[in-house]
Amino acid sequence: MLTACSGSPQSPPAGGLTTDTDSRSLPDAQGRLELLSRYLRSKSAITDAEYIIHYRDNSGGSIPGPSDWDIRAVLQVADDGSAWHAGWEPCPAAAGAAPGGQDAVPAWARALLDRRPQWHSLRSSPSCFRDPRHYASTVIIYADEHLVAYGSSSELATVEPR
């Protein structure tokens, strides 16, 4: 779960959490996972990830305030990903979309999936879930491939109304 929505980060780096990071800028899986752990609380073991993190730590300064974030990630997990949507509700179907179809996958998730050749031909249909407490948090699960596409933003305007 995103730490901005669920508590304190595990280990904030010196100088705050502000970052604009694309996982492609990091040399290996260990580096990608170490940075990701500062912004995302894992609900299961993650073996690798592709992500883009935009995070503004607004806790300092003369008038501290809530932080702003936009985190988009595809996580290779060690299990079927069900822990990532425990307590969440299915996403509302888009008009004209086939349930579980690829048209239910947002463009940001498709772009991250396109980064890895092994993620291009997925067997399982995507299942979408949304956090009922924070509608700007979404997961798309590919159970057979052990993939979780996770998106969360502090900007509620980016999410379609209920």
DSSP file with accessible surface (Angstrom, degrees, kcal/mol):
  #  RESIDUE AA STRUCTURE BP1 BP2  ACC     N-H-->O    O-->H-N    N-H-->O    O-->H-N    TCO  KAPPA ALPHA  PHI   PSI    X-CA   Y-CA   Z-CA
    1    1 A M              0   0   33      0, 0.0    40,-3.9     0, 0.0     2,-0.1   0.000 360.0 360.0 360.0 146.7    0.0    0.0    0.0
    2    2 A L  B >>  -A   40   0A   0     38,-0.3     3,-1.3     1,-0.2     4,-0.8  -0.378 360.0-140.9 -63.7 128.9    1.2    3.5   -0.7
    3    3 A T  H >> S+     0   0    1     36,-1.0     4,-1.1     1,-0.3     3,-0.5   0.828  98.5  65.2 -66.2 -28.4    2.8    4.9    2.4
    4    4 A A  H 34 S+     0   0   34     35,-0.4    -1,-0.3     1,-0.2    63,-0.1   0.767 112.3  35.9 -64.7 -22.2    1.3    8.3    1.8
    5    5 A C  H <4 S+     0   0   48     -3,-1.3    -1,-0.2     1,-0.1    -2,-0.2   0.520 126.3  35.9-103.3 -11.2   -2.1    6.8    2.3
    6    6 A S  H << S-     0   0   35     -4,-0.8     2,-0.3    -3,-0.5    -2,-0.2   0.193 114.9 -66.1-135.4  17.9   -1.3    4.3    5.0
    7    7 A G  S  < S-     0   0   47     -4,-1.1    -1,-0.4    -5,-0.1     0, 0.0  -0.848  77.4 -18.8 133.2-165.3    1.3    5.6    7.4
    8    8 A S        -     0   0   94     -2,-0.3    -4,-0.1     1,-0.1    -3,-0.0  -0.460  68.0-100.2 -81.7 149.8    4.9    6.6    7.6
    9    9 A P        -     0   0   32      0, 0.0    29,-0.1     0, 0.0    -1,-0.1  -0.270  31.1-118.7 -62.0 155.8    7.5    5.6    5.0
   10   10 A Q  S    S-     0   0  110     27,-0.6    28,-0.1     1,-0.2    -2,-0.1   0.917  95.9  -5.8 -65.6 -46.2    9.8    2.7    6.1
   11   11 A S  S    S-     0   0   68     26,-0.1    -1,-0.2    27,-0.1    27,-0.0  -0.639  73.1-150.3-153.4  89.4   13.0    4.7    5.9
   12   12 A P        -     0   0   83      0, 0.0     5,-0.1     0, 0.0     3,-0.1  -0.381  23.5-122.6 -63.2 136.6   12.9    8.3    4.6
   13   13 A P    >   -     0   0   35      0, 0.0     3,-1.3     0, 0.0     2,-0.0  -0.371  37.6 -84.3 -73.6 159.1   16.1    9.3    2.9
   14   14 A A  T 3  S+     0   0  107      1,-0.2     0, 0.0    -2,-0.1     0, 0.0  -0.376 117.7  32.4 -59.2 137.9   18.0   12.3    4.2
   15   15 A G  T 3  S-     0   0   87     -3,-0.1     3,-0.3     2,-0.0    -1,-0.2   0.579 121.9 -81.8  90.3   8.2   16.6   15.5    2.6
   16   16 A G    <   -     0   0   27     -3,-1.3    42,-0.0     1,-0.2    40,-0.0  -0.261  49.7 -74.0  91.5-177.8   13.0   14.2    2.4
   17   17 A L  S    S+     0   0    7     -5,-0.1    -1,-0.2    -2,-0.1    38,-0.1   0.414  74.4 134.0-101.5  -2.5   11.1   12.0    0.0
   18   18 A T        +     0   0   75     -3,-0.3     2,-0.3    39,-0.1    38,-0.2  -0.287  30.3 145.7 -56.3 129.6   10.7   14.4   -3.0
   19   19 A T  E     -B   55   0B  26     36,-2.4    36,-2.9     2,-0.0     2,-0.4  -0.985  45.8-158.0-159.9 155.4   11.6   12.6   -6.2
   20   20 A D  E     +B   54   0B  90     -2,-0.3     2,-0.4    34,-0.2    34,-0.2  -0.883  41.0 165.9-131.0  97.4   10.8   12.2   -9.9
   21   21 A T  E     -B   53   0B  16     32,-2.8    32,-3.1    -2,-0.4     2,-0.5  -0.973  29.7-165.7-128.0 131.6   12.1    8.8  -10.6
   22   22 A D  E >   -B   52   0B  39     -2,-0.4     3,-2.5    30,-0.2    30,-0.2  -0.948  28.0-132.2-106.6 131.5   11.7    6.4  -13.5
   23   23 A S  G >  S+     0   0    1     28,-2.9     3,-1.9    -2,-0.5    29,-0.1   0.751 102.1  73.2 -58.8 -21.8   12.8    2.8  -12.7
   24   24 A R  G 3  S+     0   0  168     27,-0.3    -1,-0.3     1,-0.3    28,-0.1   0.727  87.3  64.2 -64.8 -17.9   14.7    2.8  -16.0
   25   25 A S  G <  S+     0   0   85     -3,-2.5    -1,-0.3     7,-0.0    -2,-0.2   0.543  88.4  84.0 -82.3  -4.9   17.2    5.1  -14.4
   26   26 A L  S <  S-     0   0   41     -3,-1.9     6,-0.1    -4,-0.2     4,-0.0  -0.801  77.0-135.7-103.7 142.3   18.2    2.5  -11.8
   27   27 A P  S    S+     0   0  118      0, 0.0     2,-0.3     0, 0.0    -1,-0.1   0.740  72.3   0.9 -73.2 -26.8   20.8   -0.2  -12.7
   28   28 A D  S  > S-     0   0   77      1,-0.1     4,-2.3     0, 0.0     5,-0.2  -0.935  76.8 -89.8-154.9 174.4   19.3   -3.4  -11.3
   29   29 A A  H  > S+     0   0   31     -2,-0.3     4,-2.9     1,-0.2     5,-0.2   0.891 120.4  55.5 -59.7 -41.1   16.3   -5.0   -9.6
   30   30 A Q  H  > S+     0   0  129      1,-0.2     4,-2.4     2,-0.2    -1,-0.2   0.937 109.9  45.6 -60.2 -45.0   17.8   -4.5   -6.2
   31   31 A G  H  > S+     0   0   16      2,-0.2     4,-2.1     1,-0.2     5,-0.2   0.903 113.1  50.5 -64.0 -41.0   18.1   -0.7   -6.7
   32   32 A R  H  X S+     0   0   32     -4,-2.3     4,-2.3     1,-0.2    -2,-0.2   0.929 113.4  45.1 -62.0 -45.0   14.6   -0.5   -8.2
   33   33 A L  H  X S+     0   0   44     -4,-2.9     4,-2.1     2,-0.2    -2,-0.2   0.872 110.0  54.5 -71.0 -35.5   13.1   -2.4   -5.2
   34   34 A E  H  < S+     0   0  101     -4,-2.4     4,-0.5    -5,-0.2    -1,-0.2   0.937 113.0  42.0 -63.0 -46.6   15.1   -0.4   -2.6
   35   35 A L  H >< S+     0   0   22     -4,-2.1     3,-1.6     1,-0.2     4,-0.5   0.943 112.6  54.1 -66.6 -43.1   13.8    2.9   -4.0
   36   36 A L  H >X S+     0   0    4     -4,-2.3     3,-2.0     1,-0.3     4,-1.8   0.877  97.6  65.2 -58.5 -36.2   10.3    1.6   -4.4
   37   37 A S  T 3< S+     0   0   37     -4,-2.1   -27,-0.6     1,-0.3    -1,-0.3   0.711  93.1  62.5 -64.1 -18.2   10.1    0.5   -0.8
   38   38 A R  T <4 S+     0   0   79     -3,-1.6    -1,-0.3    -4,-0.5    -2,-0.2   0.732 117.9  25.9 -74.3 -21.9   10.4    4.2    0.3
   39   39 A Y  T <4 S+     0   0    4     -3,-2.0   -36,-1.0    -4,-0.5   -35,-0.4   0.527 119.6  50.6-120.0 -11.8    7.0    4.9   -1.4
   40   40 A L  B  <  -A    2   0A   5     -4,-1.8     2,-0.7   -38,-0.2   -38,-0.3  -0.990  66.0-143.5-137.8 123.9    5.1    1.7   -1.5
   41   41 A R        -     0   0   86    -40,-3.9     2,-0.1    -2,-0.4    -4,-0.1  -0.786  31.5-127.6 -86.7 119.3    4.3   -0.7    1.3
   42   42 A S        -     0   0   55     -2,-0.7     3,-0.1     1,-0.1    -1,-0.0  -0.414  21.3-168.4 -72.0 138.1    4.5   -4.2   -0.1
   43   43 A K  S    S+     0   0   60      1,-0.2     2,-0.3    -2,-0.1    -1,-0.1   0.432  79.3   5.5-101.3  -5.6    1.5   -6.5    0.5
   44   44 A S  S    S-     0   0   18     39,-0.1    -1,-0.2    40,-0.0     2,-0.1  -0.950 103.8 -61.4-162.3 170.5    3.5   -9.5   -0.8
   45   45 A A        -     0   0   62     -2,-0.3    33,-2.1    -3,-0.1     2,-0.5  -0.384  47.3-155.5 -64.1 132.4    7.0  -10.3   -1.9
   46   46 A I  E     - C   0  77B  34     31,-0.2    31,-0.2     1,-0.1     3,-0.1  -0.944  14.6-177.6-110.7 128.1    8.1   -8.2   -5.0
   47   47 A T  E     -     0   0B  80     29,-3.0     2,-0.3    -2,-0.5    30,-0.2   0.706  69.1 -13.8 -98.9 -22.5   10.8   -9.7   -7.2
   48   48 A D  E     - C   0  76B  27     28,-1.2    28,-2.8   -16,-0.1    -1,-0.3  -0.971  62.7-166.5-167.8 167.8   11.1   -6.8   -9.7
   49   49 A A  E     - C   0  75B   0     -2,-0.3     2,-0.4    26,-0.2    26,-0.2  -0.994  18.0-151.2-160.7 153.1    9.3   -3.7  -10.8
   50   50 A E  E     + C   0  74B  15     24,-2.2    24,-3.0    -2,-0.3     2,-0.3  -0.992  40.2 150.0-122.4 136.1    8.9   -1.0  -13.5
   51   51 A Y  E     - C   0  73B   0     -2,-0.4   -28,-2.9    22,-0.2     2,-0.4  -0.991  42.8-142.1-160.2 166.1    7.6    2.3  -12.2
   52   52 A I  E     -BC  22  72B  47     20,-2.5    20,-2.3    -2,-0.3     2,-0.5  -0.990  24.8-169.7-133.7 123.4    7.4    6.0  -12.4
   53   53 A I  E     +BC  21  71B   0    -32,-3.1   -32,-2.8    -2,-0.4     2,-0.5  -0.977  13.0 178.2-121.5 123.9    7.2    7.9   -9.1
   54   54 A H  E     +BC  20  70B  77     16,-2.4    16,-2.5    -2,-0.5     2,-0.4  -0.990  19.6 165.6-118.4 115.2    6.4   11.6   -8.8
   55   55 A Y  E     -BC  19  69B  12    -36,-2.9   -36,-2.4    -2,-0.5     2,-0.6  -0.995  23.0-165.4-139.0 128.1    6.4   12.5   -5.1
   56   56 A R  E     - C   0  68B  93     12,-3.3    12,-1.9    -2,-0.4     2,-0.9  -0.963  13.5-150.6-114.7 112.9    6.5   16.0   -3.5
   57   57 A D        +     0   0   35     -2,-0.6     3,-0.4    10,-0.2   -39,-0.1  -0.750  20.1 173.9 -84.1 107.0    7.3   15.9    0.2
   58   58 A N        +     0   0   55     -2,-0.9     7,-3.1     7,-0.2    -1,-0.1   0.083  48.2 103.8-101.7  21.9    5.5   18.9    1.6
   59   59 A S  S    S+     0   0   74      5,-0.2    -1,-0.2     0, 0.0     2,-0.1   0.647  74.1  58.9 -80.8 -14.4    6.3   18.2    5.3
   60   60 A G  S    S+     0   0   49     -3,-0.4     3,-0.2     3,-0.1     5,-0.2  -0.245  71.4  65.1-101.0-169.0    9.0   20.8    5.6
   61   61 A G  S    S-     0   0   72      1,-0.2    -3,-0.0     3,-0.1     0, 0.0  -0.211  99.7 -55.2  87.4-176.7    9.1   24.5    5.1
   62   62 A S  S    S+     0   0  122      1,-0.3    -1,-0.2    -2,-0.0    -2,-0.0   0.807 134.0  30.7 -73.5 -29.1    7.4   27.3    7.0
   63   63 A I  S    S-     0   0  145     -3,-0.2    -1,-0.3    -5,-0.0    -3,-0.1  -0.800  84.2-154.6-130.0  91.3    3.9   25.9    6.5
   64   64 A P        +     0   0   83      0, 0.0    -5,-0.2     0, 0.0    -3,-0.1  -0.303  22.0 168.5 -64.4 148.4    4.0   22.0    6.3
   65   65 A G        -     0   0   34     -7,-3.1    -7,-0.2    -5,-0.2    -5,-0.0  -0.874  39.6 -59.5-147.6-178.7    1.2   20.3    4.4
   66   66 A P        -     0   0  113      0, 0.0     2,-0.1     0, 0.0    -1,-0.0  -0.338  57.8-111.5 -67.7 149.3    0.2   17.0    3.0
   67   67 A S        -     0   0   23    -63,-0.1     2,-0.4   -10,-0.1   -10,-0.2  -0.366  21.9-136.9 -78.0 159.8    2.4   15.5    0.3
   68   68 A D  E     +C   56   0B  68    -12,-1.9   -12,-3.3    -2,-0.1     2,-0.3  -0.947  29.6 168.7-116.2 141.4    1.4   15.1   -3.3
   69   69 A W  E     -C   55   0B  28     -2,-0.4    85,-2.6   -14,-0.2    86,-0.5  -0.990  30.4-171.1-151.7 156.9    2.1   12.0   -5.3
   70   70 A D  E     +CD  54 153B  36    -16,-2.5   -16,-2.4    -2,-0.3     2,-0.5  -0.859  22.0 177.8-145.6 108.4    1.5   10.1   -8.5
   71   71 A I  E     +CD  53 152B   0     81,-3.2    81,-2.5    -2,-0.3     2,-0.4  -0.979   5.7 175.6-119.7 126.0    2.9    6.5   -8.4
   72   72 A R  E     +CD  52 151B  82    -20,-2.3   -20,-2.5    -2,-0.5     2,-0.3  -0.998  14.7 160.7-131.3 124.2    2.4    4.1  -11.2
   73   73 A A  E     -CD  51 150B   0     77,-2.8    77,-3.4    -2,-0.4     2,-0.5  -0.997  35.2-150.8-146.5 147.1    4.1    0.7  -11.0
   74   74 A V  E     -CD  50 149B   0    -24,-3.0   -24,-2.2    -2,-0.3     2,-0.5  -0.996  29.0-162.5-114.4 123.6    4.0   -2.8  -12.5
   75   75 A L  E     -CD  49 148B   0     73,-3.3    73,-2.2    -2,-0.5     2,-0.7  -0.912  18.3-146.2-112.6 130.1    5.2   -5.3   -9.9
   76   76 A Q  E     -CD  48 147B  42    -28,-2.8   -29,-3.0    -2,-0.5   -28,-1.2  -0.866  33.6-169.5 -89.1 114.2    6.3   -8.8  -10.4
   77   77 A V  E     -C   46   0B   4     69,-3.0   -31,-0.2    -2,-0.7   -32,-0.0  -0.686  32.6-124.6-109.7 163.5    5.1  -10.6   -7.3
   78   78 A A  S    S+     0   0   64    -33,-2.1     2,-0.2    -2,-0.2   -32,-0.1   0.545  92.3  34.1 -83.1  -7.7    5.8  -14.0   -5.8
   79   79 A D  S    S-     0   0   55    -34,-0.3    -2,-0.2    67,-0.1   -35,-0.0  -0.538 106.0 -74.1-130.6-162.7    2.1  -14.9   -5.6
   80   80 A D        -     0   0   75     -2,-0.2    67,-0.2    66,-0.1    66,-0.1   0.488  63.4-116.7 -81.2  -2.6   -1.1  -14.4   -7.4
   81   81 A G  S >  S+     0   0    0     65,-0.1     3,-1.5    60,-0.1     4,-0.4   0.475  74.5 130.6  86.7   2.1   -1.5  -10.8   -6.2
   82   82 A S  G >   +     0   0   57      1,-0.3     3,-1.5     2,-0.2     4,-0.4   0.826  65.4  63.6 -62.7 -29.8   -4.7  -11.3   -4.3
   83   83 A A  G >  S+     0   0   36      1,-0.3     3,-0.7     2,-0.2    -1,-0.3   0.795  92.1  66.7 -63.0 -24.9   -3.2   -9.6   -1.2
   84   84 A W  G <  S+     0   0    0     -3,-1.5    -1,-0.3     1,-0.2    -2,-0.2   0.661 109.5  33.8 -72.9 -16.5   -3.0   -6.4   -3.2
   85   85 A H  G X  S+     0   0   43     -3,-1.5     3,-2.5    -4,-0.4    -1,-0.2   0.283  78.8 139.2-123.3  15.8   -6.8   -6.0   -3.5
   86   86 A A  T <  S+     0   0   65     -3,-0.7     3,-0.1    -4,-0.4    -3,-0.0  -0.371  82.8   9.4 -60.1 125.3   -8.0   -7.4   -0.1
   87   87 A G  T 3  S+     0   0   64      1,-0.3    -1,-0.3    -2,-0.1     2,-0.2   0.448 106.3 116.2  82.9  -0.7  -10.8   -5.2    1.1
   88   88 A W    <   -     0   0   20     -3,-2.5    -1,-0.3    43,-0.1    43,-0.2  -0.553  60.3-125.9 -95.2 166.0  -11.0   -3.3   -2.2
   89   89 A E  E     -E  130   0B  51     41,-2.3    41,-3.2    -2,-0.2    -1,-0.0  -0.789  30.6 -92.1-112.0 153.1  -13.9   -3.3   -4.6
   90   90 A P  E     -E  129   0B  94      0, 0.0    39,-0.3     0, 0.0    -1,-0.1  -0.305  49.3-104.2 -59.4 145.1  -14.1   -4.1   -8.3
   91   91 A a        -     0   0   25     37,-1.7    37,-0.1     1,-0.1     2,-0.1  -0.424  40.3-100.3 -66.0 146.1  -13.6   -1.2  -10.6
   92   92 A P        -     0   0   74      0, 0.0     2,-0.2     0, 0.0    -1,-0.1  -0.427  44.9-105.2 -65.0 141.9  -16.7    0.2  -12.3
   93   93 A A        -     0   0   88     -2,-0.1     2,-0.2     1,-0.1     3,-0.1  -0.492  31.8-121.7 -70.3 136.8  -17.0   -1.1  -15.8
   94   94 A A    >   -     0   0   62     -2,-0.2     3,-2.3     1,-0.1     2,-0.1  -0.501  43.2 -84.7 -73.2 149.2  -16.2    1.5  -18.5
   95   95 A A  T 3  S+     0   0  110      1,-0.3    -1,-0.1    -2,-0.2     3,-0.1  -0.343 114.4   2.4 -57.6 124.1  -19.0    2.2  -20.9
   96   96 A G  T 3  S+     0   0   87      1,-0.3    -1,-0.3    -2,-0.1     2,-0.3   0.444  98.8 135.9  80.1   0.1  -18.8   -0.4  -23.7
   97   97 A A    <   -     0   0   24     -3,-2.3    -1,-0.3     6,-0.1     3,-0.0  -0.592  57.0-123.3 -84.7 141.0  -15.9   -2.2  -22.1
   98   98 A A    >   -     0   0   55     -2,-0.3     3,-2.3    -3,-0.1     6,-0.2  -0.656  38.5-101.5 -77.3 133.4  -15.8   -6.0  -22.0
   99   99 A P  T 3  S+     0   0  128      0, 0.0     3,-0.1     0, 0.0    -1,-0.1  -0.349 106.6   5.2 -56.9 131.4  -15.4   -7.2  -18.4
  100  100 A G  T 3  S+     0   0   28      1,-0.2     2,-0.1    25,-0.1    -2,-0.0   0.576 101.5 140.1  72.2   9.2  -11.8   -8.3  -17.8
  101  101 A G    X   -     0   0   18     -3,-2.3     3,-1.9    24,-0.2    -1,-0.2  -0.356  69.0-109.1 -84.1 164.2  -10.8   -7.0  -21.3
  102  102 A Q  G >  S+     0   0   93      1,-0.3     3,-1.8     2,-0.2    -1,-0.1   0.752 114.4  71.3 -63.3 -22.8   -7.6   -5.2  -22.2
  103  103 A D  G 3  S+     0   0   93      1,-0.3    -1,-0.3    -5,-0.1    -6,-0.1   0.662  89.0  64.0 -68.9 -11.7   -9.7   -2.0  -22.7
  104  104 A A  G <  S+     0   0   41     -3,-1.9    -1,-0.3    -6,-0.2    -2,-0.2   0.559  83.2  92.9 -83.6  -7.9  -10.1   -2.0  -18.9
  105  105 A V  S <  S-     0   0    1     -3,-1.8     5,-0.0    -4,-0.2    23,-0.0  -0.761  80.5-126.0 -90.5 121.2   -6.3   -1.5  -18.5
  106  106 A P    >>  -     0   0   43      0, 0.0     4,-2.1     0, 0.0     3,-0.6  -0.234  20.7-111.7 -65.6 157.4   -5.3    2.2  -18.3
  107  107 A A  H 3> S+     0   0   65      1,-0.2     4,-2.5     2,-0.2     5,-0.2   0.856 115.5  58.5 -58.5 -37.7   -2.7    3.6  -20.7
  108  108 A W  H 3> S+     0   0   49      1,-0.2     4,-1.7     2,-0.2    -1,-0.2   0.898 108.1  46.3 -62.1 -38.3   -0.1    4.1  -17.9
  109  109 A A  H <> S+     0   0    0     -3,-0.6     4,-2.7     2,-0.2    -2,-0.2   0.920 111.4  50.9 -70.6 -42.0   -0.2    0.4  -17.0
  110  110 A R  H  X S+     0   0  100     -4,-2.1     4,-2.1     1,-0.2    -2,-0.2   0.914 108.5  53.2 -61.0 -39.5    0.0   -0.7  -20.7
  111  111 A A  H  < S+     0   0   58     -4,-2.5     4,-0.4     1,-0.2    -1,-0.2   0.909 111.8  44.3 -63.8 -40.5    3.1    1.6  -21.1
  112  112 A L  H >< S+     0   0    4     -4,-1.7     3,-1.2     1,-0.2     4,-0.3   0.896 111.6  53.0 -71.5 -37.8    4.8    0.0  -18.1
  113  113 A L  H >< S+     0   0    9     -4,-2.7     3,-1.4     1,-0.3     6,-0.3   0.862 100.9  62.7 -63.3 -33.1    3.9   -3.5  -19.3
  114  114 A D  T 3< S+     0   0  104     -4,-2.1    -1,-0.3     1,-0.3    -2,-0.2   0.663  86.8  74.5 -67.8 -13.9    5.4   -2.7  -22.7
  115  115 A R  T <  S+     0   0   50     -3,-1.2    -1,-0.3    -4,-0.4    -2,-0.2   0.730  93.7  54.3 -71.2 -23.0    8.8   -2.3  -21.1
  116  116 A R  S X  S-     0   0   29     -3,-1.4     3,-1.9    -4,-0.3     4,-0.3  -0.960  71.2-148.8-118.3 122.4    9.3   -6.0  -20.6
  117  117 A P  G >  S+     0   0   98      0, 0.0     3,-1.7     0, 0.0     4,-0.4   0.869  99.5  59.3 -54.8 -37.2    9.0   -8.5  -23.5
  118  118 A Q  G 3  S+     0   0  117      1,-0.3     3,-0.2     2,-0.1    -4,-0.1   0.659 102.2  54.9 -69.2 -12.4    7.8  -11.2  -21.2
  119  119 A W  G <  S+     0   0    6     -3,-1.9     3,-0.3    -6,-0.3    -1,-0.3   0.373  86.1  83.6 -97.9   2.9    4.8   -9.0  -20.2
  120  120 A H  S <  S+     0   0  103     -3,-1.7     2,-0.6    -4,-0.3    -1,-0.1   0.840  93.4  40.2 -76.0 -35.3    3.6   -8.4  -23.8
  121  121 A S  S    S-     0   0  112     -4,-0.4     2,-0.3    -3,-0.2    -1,-0.2  -0.734  76.6-179.0-118.6  82.3    1.5  -11.6  -24.2
  122  122 A L        -     0   0   32     -2,-0.6    -3,-0.1    -3,-0.3    -4,-0.0  -0.658  17.6-159.1 -87.6 134.8   -0.3  -12.1  -20.9
  123  123 A R        +     0   0  184     -2,-0.3     2,-0.2     2,-0.1    -1,-0.1   0.867  69.1  72.7 -78.3 -42.2   -2.5  -15.2  -20.6
  124  124 A S  S    S-     0   0   13      1,-0.1    -2,-0.1    18,-0.1     3,-0.0  -0.479  84.5-116.0 -80.7 149.2   -4.7  -14.1  -17.8
  125  125 A S        -     0   0   85     -2,-0.2    18,-0.4     1,-0.1   -24,-0.2  -0.579  38.8-106.0 -76.5 142.5   -7.4  -11.5  -18.1
  126  126 A P        -     0   0    6      0, 0.0     2,-0.5     0, 0.0    16,-0.2  -0.440  27.8-156.5 -71.2 142.5   -6.8   -8.4  -16.0
  127  127 A S  E     - F   0 141B  59     14,-1.8    14,-3.0    -2,-0.1     2,-0.4  -0.991  10.8-152.4-118.3 125.7   -8.9   -7.9  -12.9
  128  128 A a  E     + F   0 140B  29     -2,-0.5   -37,-1.7    12,-0.2     2,-0.3  -0.814  15.5 177.4-105.2 137.3   -9.3   -4.3  -11.7
  129  129 A F  E     -EF  90 139B  34     10,-2.8    10,-2.6    -2,-0.4     2,-0.4  -0.979  11.5-156.3-137.0 149.1   -9.9   -3.2   -8.1
  130  130 A R  E     -EF  89 138B  17    -41,-3.2   -41,-2.3    -2,-0.3     8,-0.2  -0.973  26.5-114.0-128.2 139.8  -10.2    0.2   -6.5
  131  131 A D    >   -     0   0    6      6,-2.2     3,-1.0     3,-0.5     6,-0.3  -0.592  20.8-150.8 -70.5 118.9   -9.6    1.2   -2.9
  132  132 A P  T 3  S+     0   0   49      0, 0.0     3,-0.3     0, 0.0    -1,-0.2   0.721  96.2  51.3 -67.7 -16.7  -13.0    2.3   -1.5
  133  133 A R  T 3  S+     0   0  168      1,-0.3     2,-0.2     4,-0.0    -2,-0.1   0.616 124.2  24.6 -90.7 -16.9  -11.2    4.7    0.9
  134  134 A H    X   -     0   0   37     -3,-1.0     3,-1.9     3,-0.2    -3,-0.5  -0.697  66.6-167.7-150.2  91.0   -9.1    6.4   -1.8
  135  135 A Y  T 3  S+     0   0   34      1,-0.3    25,-0.1    -3,-0.3    -1,-0.1   0.563  83.7  69.6 -66.5  -5.3  -10.6    6.2   -5.3
  136  136 A A  T 3  S+     0   0    5     17,-0.2    17,-0.9    23,-0.1     2,-0.5   0.269  84.0  86.5 -93.1  14.1   -7.3    7.3   -6.8
  137  137 A S  E <   + G   0 152B   1     -3,-1.9    -6,-2.2    -6,-0.3     2,-0.3  -0.970  57.1 167.1-114.6 122.3   -5.7    4.0   -5.9
  138  138 A T  E     -FG 130 151B  21     13,-3.0    13,-2.8    -2,-0.5     2,-0.4  -0.974  18.6-165.2-135.4 143.7   -6.2    1.2   -8.3
  139  139 A V  E     -FG 129 150B   0    -10,-2.6   -10,-2.8    -2,-0.3     2,-0.5  -0.986   4.5-162.1-127.3 143.7   -4.7   -2.3   -8.9
  140  140 A I  E     -FG 128 149B   2      9,-2.4     9,-3.0    -2,-0.4     2,-0.5  -0.998  17.3-153.9-121.8 122.5   -4.9   -4.4  -12.0
  141  141 A I  E     -FG 127 148B   7    -14,-3.0   -14,-1.8    -2,-0.5     2,-0.6  -0.856  21.0-173.6-106.0 130.4   -4.1   -8.1  -11.3
  142  142 A Y  E  >> - G   0 147B   2      5,-2.6     5,-2.0    -2,-0.5     4,-0.7  -0.869  16.9-176.1-112.6  88.1   -2.8  -10.6  -13.8
  143  143 A A  T >45S+     0   0   39     -2,-0.6     3,-0.9   -18,-0.4    -1,-0.1   0.883  74.6  51.7 -60.7 -44.6   -3.0  -13.6  -11.5
  144  144 A D  T 345S+     0   0   90      1,-0.3    -1,-0.2   -19,-0.1    -2,-0.0   0.837 116.5  40.7 -64.3 -32.1   -1.4  -16.2  -13.8
  145  145 A E  T 345S-     0   0   25     -3,-0.5    -1,-0.3     2,-0.1    -2,-0.2   0.436 107.5-123.4 -94.2  -3.4    1.6  -14.1  -14.5
  146  146 A H  T <<5 +     0   0   73     -3,-0.9   -69,-3.0    -4,-0.7     2,-0.4   0.911  61.6 145.9  59.2  46.3    2.0  -12.8  -10.9
  147  147 A L  E   < -DG  76 142B   0     -5,-2.0    -5,-2.6   -71,-0.2     2,-0.4  -0.922  32.2-170.8-117.3 141.2    1.8   -9.2  -12.0
  148  148 A V  E     -DG  75 141B   0    -73,-2.2   -73,-3.3    -2,-0.4     2,-0.6  -0.991   8.8-159.0-128.6 120.2    0.2   -6.3  -10.2
  149  149 A A  E     -DG  74 140B   1     -9,-3.0    -9,-2.4    -2,-0.4     2,-0.5  -0.907  20.9-171.2 -95.7 120.0   -0.2   -2.9  -11.9
  150  150 A Y  E     +DG  73 139B   1    -77,-3.4   -77,-2.8    -2,-0.6     2,-0.4  -0.962  11.1 175.6-120.5 127.9   -0.6   -0.4   -9.1
  151  151 A G  E     +DG  72 138B   7    -13,-2.8   -13,-3.0    -2,-0.5     2,-0.3  -0.998   3.9 165.4-132.1 135.8   -1.5    3.3   -9.5
  152  152 A S  E     +DG  71 137B   2    -81,-2.5   -81,-3.2    -2,-0.4     2,-0.3  -0.985   4.7 175.2-149.2 140.6   -2.1    5.8   -6.8
  153  153 A S  E     -D   70   0B   8    -17,-0.9   -83,-0.2    -2,-0.3   -17,-0.2  -0.990  35.7-140.1-143.7 148.1   -2.4    9.6   -6.9
  154  154 A S  S    S+     0   0   31    -85,-2.6     2,-1.0    -2,-0.3   -84,-0.1   0.570  87.7  89.3 -79.6  -8.5   -3.2   12.4   -4.5
  155  155 A E    >   -     0   0  102    -86,-0.5     3,-1.5     1,-0.2     4,-0.1  -0.765  54.9-176.3 -93.7  97.7   -5.1   14.0   -7.3
  156  156 A L  G >  S+     0   0  105     -2,-1.0     3,-1.9     1,-0.3    -1,-0.2   0.753  76.4  74.8 -65.0 -22.0   -8.7   12.7   -7.2
  157  157 A A  G 3  S+     0   0   96      1,-0.3    -1,-0.3    -3,-0.1    -2,-0.0   0.722  84.5  66.0 -65.0 -18.1   -9.5   14.6  -10.3
  158  158 A T  G <  S+     0   0   83     -3,-1.5     2,-0.4     2,-0.1    -1,-0.3   0.558  90.7  79.3 -80.3  -5.9   -7.6   12.0  -12.3
  159  159 A V  S <  S-     0   0   25     -3,-1.9   -23,-0.1    -4,-0.1     3,-0.1  -0.842  87.6-113.3-107.4 138.9  -10.2    9.3  -11.4
  160  160 A E        -     0   0  121     -2,-0.4    -2,-0.1     1,-0.1    -1,-0.0  -0.341  42.0-100.7 -64.0 146.9  -13.5    8.9  -13.1
  161  161 A P              0   0  121      0, 0.0    -1,-0.1     0, 0.0    -4,-0.0  -0.287 360.0 360.0 -67.0 156.3  -16.5    9.7  -10.8
  162  162 A R              0   0  209     -3,-0.1    -3,-0.0   -70,-0.0   -27,-0.0  -0.235 360.0 360.0 -65.2 360.0  -18.4    6.7   -9.2
